[in-house]
Amino acid sequence: MYVIVMRSLDVVLAVSLLILLSPIIVAVGALVAATSRGPIIFRQVRVGLHGRHFEILKFRTMTVTAQDSRQFTVAGDRRVTRLGRVLRRYKLDEVPQLVNVLKGDMSLVGPRPEVPKYVDMFAADYAEILRVRPGLTDYAAISFRDEEQILAQSADPDRTYVEDILPAKIALYRDYLRTRSILVDLSLIVRTGWSIIRPK
């Protein structure tokens, strides 16, 4: 019952949000195209339900030459365009993922999808995590909203991500798997919206 209800909610809310945000989507797309060279949409392979790979969609926030380098960003990263900084701050770069939700690659709520490199590193953990559809938001997405700032303070961001941040996220993913319900998911959607409107 939970899966059916939440999938129905995913579709209804994704369609509603795409319609509601359509003027913003068009405006952001035009700004991305006008302010830097390259495609409007950035695509990256992530690992989804049952280990299936899919392309996550985002508005491009980096220069084209930067897209195949480090797979995460830190605050002040020179690869990020000026417009990209604004889009990232307000999570507008992630709006295209509503299309991923409609396609069934993702859910509104669920563990954030990771790149294959890190899934392979923590294969035993992800064997459990990937039993559910990845999502736009969850406990970890809210708790690590300032992830880029944390990484910017590290002398070795790659090591910090692998040894500190990702294990903490995995623990939160497990918490979500233990507690998930329709009410929990609705609460996370509301909390995520509030964190965007009122960033800490």
Secondary structure, DSSP 8 states (H G I E B T S, - for coil): -HHHHHHHHHHHHHHHHHHHTHHHHHHHHHHHHHHSSS-SEEEEEEE-GGG-EEEEEEE--B-GGGTTS-SS--TT-TTB-HHHHHHHHTTGGGTTHHHHHHHTS-EEESS----HHHHHHTHHHHHHHTTS--EEE-HHHHHTTTHHHHHHT-SSHHHHIIIIIHHHHHHHHHHHHHH--HHHHHHHHHHHHHHHHS--
